[in-house]
């Protein structure tokens, strides 16, 4: 079964329009749980869109600071769960690092339920020692303006369902290098980072991340962990995302639509004088 076939379900719906009703078939995006087990111990369960599970887990472990290199993950295996018989479990083998399950359970629960304040969130990024991204990287505004169309053209599942987030990695010339979709915005970003990690491409210091939704704190934190200097979105960022981007020197672009965008942090990387 292809990734696209696993990502969508066909269902019967009723449409009302101008007083008339008709029955028709419609596509729904698939959403299934994914359990992550580290050395046989359950670590986390996340709801995700099927596809690119190994990238998702690798990216998750990296952006959450649990691993630093791909060498610390000698094995990643996708297999069926006992309950559903679907491939909804990823077994992870780690080396050179140790995870305390009780600490991680408390940490991820707090993150997923917004149970920590903004100051604590930024302090946690500081403690991890995430470096400022490449200060010399720049992208021409005209190239930046072309990214949304390329992102939208690559969203195969969104085109059918209209219900997915996307994250994409672009080169300085605007070449689309990787695009991943998921019901979770942070999952889509983790898939892209996992793709880069498993391909030994990190840090992404000469690349740009484009996301289809808003730029939230988690998106910025994960981008910084991957070394990305620019994060762009078609929507607005959150206040905490802007605060983190300004503190750590990341360029944060919002409302990137047509020939217009708004820079909330790091303007010199993408706003140049007309003579340049």
N, C-alpha and C positions, 0 to 999 in steps of 0.2 A: 504494500500500500504506500502511495506517495505521501509526502509531507502535506501537500494540499488536500488530499483526500482525508487525512487524519485531522486536519484543521477545521473542517466544516461539516455540518450536519444539515440534511434537507428536512423541512417540516412543512405542514399544511397550516396556512394562516388565512384570515379574512381581512380584506381591505375595504375601508369605507372612503368614498370620495364623492363629494357633491351630491349626497343623498343616495348614492348607489352603492351596493355591496357586491363583492365578488370573492370567490375562493381561489386561492392560488398557492403555489409552492414557493418557499423562500429559504434562503441559506442562513444558517446560524453559525457563529463561530464556536468551535469546540472549546470547552474548559474542563480540565481534569487535574486532580491533585498529583503532585510529584513529591515522593518521599526521598530525602537525601540521607543516606546512611554512611557514616565514616567509620571504617574499620569494624563494621558490623553493628555499630551503635547508631540508633536513629538520631539524627541531628535536627532536621527541620522538614516541614511539609509546606509547599507553596502551591497555590493554584496557578496553572499556566496553560498556554495553548500548546498542544503536542507539536513536537518538532525541535530539533537542535538541543536536545536535553543535556548532552554532555557539555556543550558550550555554555549552556545556562548554569550548570553546576560549577564548572571551572571558573566562570566569570563571577558567580556569587561568592565562592571561596576567596577569590582574589580581591574583589572590591570590598568585602567585609574584613579584609586584613587577616584572614585565617591562613593564607599561604602567600608566598612572595614570588615564587617561580613555578613554572610548569613541572620542573624536576621533582618538586615535592609531592606530585600526584603521579606515581608510577602506574596507576590503573584507575580507569573510570569505566564502569559497566552499566548498561541499561538493561533492565530485566522486568519481568511481570510481577505484579503484586499478587498476594494470595487471594485477595478479595475479588478483584476484577479480572484477573488474568491478562490485563493490559500492561504494556510496558510503562509502568508508572513508578519505578524504583530505580534510583541510581546508586550503585555501590561505589564508594570511594576508598582507595587505599592511599594513606599518607605516609610520608617519610620526612624526617628532619624537622617535624613540628608536632605539637601535641595540643589537643583541644579539650578543654574542660566542659563536658556536657551541661553541667548545672549552670555555669556562667553563661554559656551560649543561649540556653533556654531563656534565661531572664533577659539577656540583651536583645535577642530577636523579638521576643514578645513585646518589649517596651517599644521597639522601633515600629513594629507593625501596627500597634495600637496608638501611636503618637503619645506614648506615656512619658516622654522626656521633653524637657523644655529646650528652647532654641539654643541657649547658652551651653547646656550640657551636650547638645548635638555637635556644635562646633568644637567644643573642647575635646570631644572624643576623636574628631578628625585630627586635631592638633597633636594629641597624644600619639597617634599612629605615625607621626612624622612624615605625612604626605608632603611632597616637595612642590614648590611653585612650578607651573608648566613653562615650557620653552618661551622665554621673553622675546626671542628674535623672530618667531613665526608670525607671518602676516598672510591674509587672504584678501584678494582684490574684491571690492564690493560687488562688481558685476558677476563674478563667479559665485559669490555667496548668494546672490539673488536667484541664481539658477538651481540651487539645491532643492527647494521644495518640489519643483516639477519632477525632478529625477526621483525624489523620495516617493512621491505619489505614484509615479509610473511603475515603481518596483514593488508596490504593495499588492501582491496577487490575492491574498485572502481578504484584505480590506475591500478590494474591488467587488467581491462577492457578498460580503456580509456587512460592511460599513461599521464594524464593531471592534477594530483592533488598533492598538498602538504600534508604532514602528520606531526603530532606531537604526540609523545608518552611519557608516563610516566613509568619509570622503577624503580624497587627496587634496593637496593645495591647488591643483588644477581643476578640481570639481569632479574628478572621476569617482564613480560609485564603486567602492571596494567590497562592502558587505552591508546587507540589509537583513534585519530580523524583525518579525512581528510577534506580538503576544498580547493577551488580555491585560497583562500587567506592564505598565510603563517601565518599571525598574527591571522586570524580567527581560524585556526587549534589549535594554542597555546591557544587562549581564550577558546576554547571548552574544552581543557584538564584542564585548570585552573578552569573553571566553574564546571566541573565534580568534582574536588577536593573541591571547595567551597561548593557546594550543598551537598556533602557527609561529611562535617565537617572534612576535612583532612588537611586543611591549618594550618600552613605553611608546605610546602613539603621539610622539612629540611634534610630528609634522602632519597631523591629521585633524579633521573636524568632525564632531558628532552632531548629527541633526536628528531631532525627535519630533514626532507628529503631534504630541500634546503639549502640555505646559512643562516648563522647566522647574521641577521641584527640587527640594534639598537632596533627596536620594540620588537624583540624576546627576547633579553637580558633584556630589561626593564621589560617585562611582567614576565619573569622567576624570576628576582630579587623580584618583587612584591609578587610572590608566595612563596618566600623563597627557591627556588631551588639552590643548591650549584654547580651543574655541568650542562652545556648545551653542547651538542655534535651535530655535523652535518657531513654529507658526503661531504660537500663543504666548501668553504672558508668563513670567517666572513668579515664584513665590518670594515673599520678602526675605525669608531665611536663605533661600537659594542665592539671592542677590548679595546678601551679607557675606556668605561663605565665599562666593566668587570674588568679591572685592578684597576680602582678607587674604586670599591665597593667590590672587593674580590671574584668575581665569577670565577669559572674555565670554560674556554671557549676552546672547542676542535673542530678542523676542519679537513677535509680530513680523516675522520674515515672510512677507507676502508681496508678490509682484515686484515693484521697484522701490519698496520701502522696508526698513527694519529699524528697530529701536535697540540701542546698545545700553545695557544696564551696568556693565563692568568691563574694563579692559578695552576701551574704544580704540586705542592706537593700532590694534592688530587688524582692524577691518574698516576703519574710516580714514581714508587718505585724502590729501588735497587733490583737487581736480588735475593739477599739473603732473601728478605722479603716475 
